[in-house]
Amino acid sequence: MSVDPTAGELHPRQYSPKLRCSTKAAPADLLDCSSDALLGRNIFDGSFLSPLVILRASAIQHNLQTMQEYCRSHGVQLAPHGKTTMSPTLISRQIEHGAWGITVANAVQARTLFDYGVRRILIANQLINETAINWAFEAVSQGLTLYCFVDSQEGLKRLKRPKRLNSPHTEGISVLVEIGGFGGRGGTRKFSDAAALAEQAKAIDSVRCVGVAGYEGVFKTDASDALPSVRSYLRDLADSFTRLANLGLFDIDHEPIISAGGSAHFDDVVDICGPVAQRHNAQLVLRSGCYVTHDHGIYQRVSPLRNQQPLQPALEAIAQVTSRPEPNLALLDIGKRDVSFDEGLPVPLWRQHVGEQGNQRNRVPPSWRVSKLMDQHTFLKIDPNDQLNVGDLISFGISHPCTTFDKWTHIPEVADNGTIVDVLTTEF
C-alpha cells in the first residue's frame, strides 16, 4: 500500500515540549531543554533517572512493515487505533506505511490528531455530546473526513449540523451502523434496528450511512471457546452488511465500508468479512492498534501473525533494584504508575549489574517472575542463590501496551545499542 494523501500529513516536530522536572527519567542537565536534546544520548550512560520506559526502533520498523505487507497482500485497509499510543510520531509513521486513516475512541482524541494533521478519522463510538458534535462539523468544514458509529435513533438524531454551518456545500459525517451482539459492547442487537437506523439516516442531510462496523474482541471468553464466539459474531456482522447493501440503504455516492478487527482476531475478520467486501466492492477497514509495538504478554500469545512472520515486542521498562529484604525477593522502583498491569504483569527480560558499562545485558533466569505490583513498587520473585544486588538494572516486557503509553509524556526510541534515535511524545 502506498501513502494515502487523504489520510493526512502529520508534523509532530512542530510540537516538541520541553523536558521538565516532572518528566519521568529525564537527565538533570537537560531540564528546560527541548526533548530533541536527548537525541544521541545512550540510556546506559548513567544520566537517566529510574524507572525508564523505552521503545526499540528496530522492532517498531519491523512491525510497521509487517502489518503494511499483511494488509497489502489481503487487499484490506488499516485505520489503526490511535488510542494505543496517542503518539503523533508513531501515528505519522503508520500513515507513511499505508494507513487509510486513524481510529480514535472519542472527540478529544479526534480533536488532538486533527490538530496534528490527520485528515481521515474514524471515531469508534457514537458522538453524543453536543459540544463534541459541534466541533466535529467545524472540523469537517475545515477538511476533516470523519466517520463515527451509530447504534440508536437518539444517537443518530443528535448528528445535526450546527445552523452556522448549515450549507449544502458543507460535507456531512459518514456513519457506520454498529452491529453488536448479546453480552457484547455497543451496537444494535437486532437486524431490524440496524435497518431502521440506515433508513433513518437518509432523511438527515448532515449524515450519510456508508456501512457497518463492530468489535469482535469483546466476545472472547477463554481459549476453548473464544474463536467460535468471535467467528459467529463476525458472520453476523458480514451478514448484516450484505442485507443492508441488498436493501440499498448505503449512500450511493460513497464507497461502502465494513470495519472491525482489534489486534487479536484481525485474521478472522479478513477471512469472514473480506469475501463479502469484495463481492460488494466495499472497503474492509481493520482497526488494529497494538501491532505497532506488540508486547511480551497478551498479544504475543494471541497475535494472528505469531506463527507466520511474528511481530516484535518494542516496549520495555527498565527499573532498579531498591531492596533485597528476603532471599527470594527483590523490590524495584517501578509500579502501576509506570506500566500496564490490566492484562498481565510485567515480564522480566534481562539484567545488568552495578558497574557493568554500556549495553551489557544478560537474560534473567526463566524462574524469575513478578508476583505483585503496587503504585511505585514491583515484587520480583527470584532464586535465593541468584546474584542480584541493590542498584542492579532489570528490564521488563509489558503486556497490553495501551495502558503504558498513557503514563509517559516522553518515551525514548533507541537503537539496539541503547542510543536514542528519537523521542516520542504522547498526547493523552
Buried (B, 14 or more C-beta within 10 A) or exposed (E): BEEBEEBBEBEBEEEEEBBEEEBBBBBEEBBEBBBEBBBEBBBBEEBBEBBBBBBBBEBBBBBBEBBBBBBEEBEBBBBBBBBBBBBBBBBBBBBBBBBBBBBBBBBBBBBBBBEBBBBBBBBBBBBEBEEBBBBBBBBBBEEBBBBBBBBBEEBBEBBBBBEEBEEEEBBBBBBBBBBBBEEBBBBBBEBEBBBBBBBBBBEBEBBBBBBBBBBBBBBBEEEEEBEEBBBBBBBBBBBBBBBBBEEEBBBEEEEBBBBBBBBBBBBBBBBBBBEBBEEBEBBBBBBBBBBBBBBBBBBBEBBBBEEEEBBBBBBBBBBBBBEBEEEEBBBBBBBBEBBBBEBBBBBBBBBBBEEBEEBEBEEBEEEBBBEEBEEBBBBBBBEEEBEBEEEBBBBBBBBBBBBBBBBBBBBBBBBEEBBBBBBBBBBB
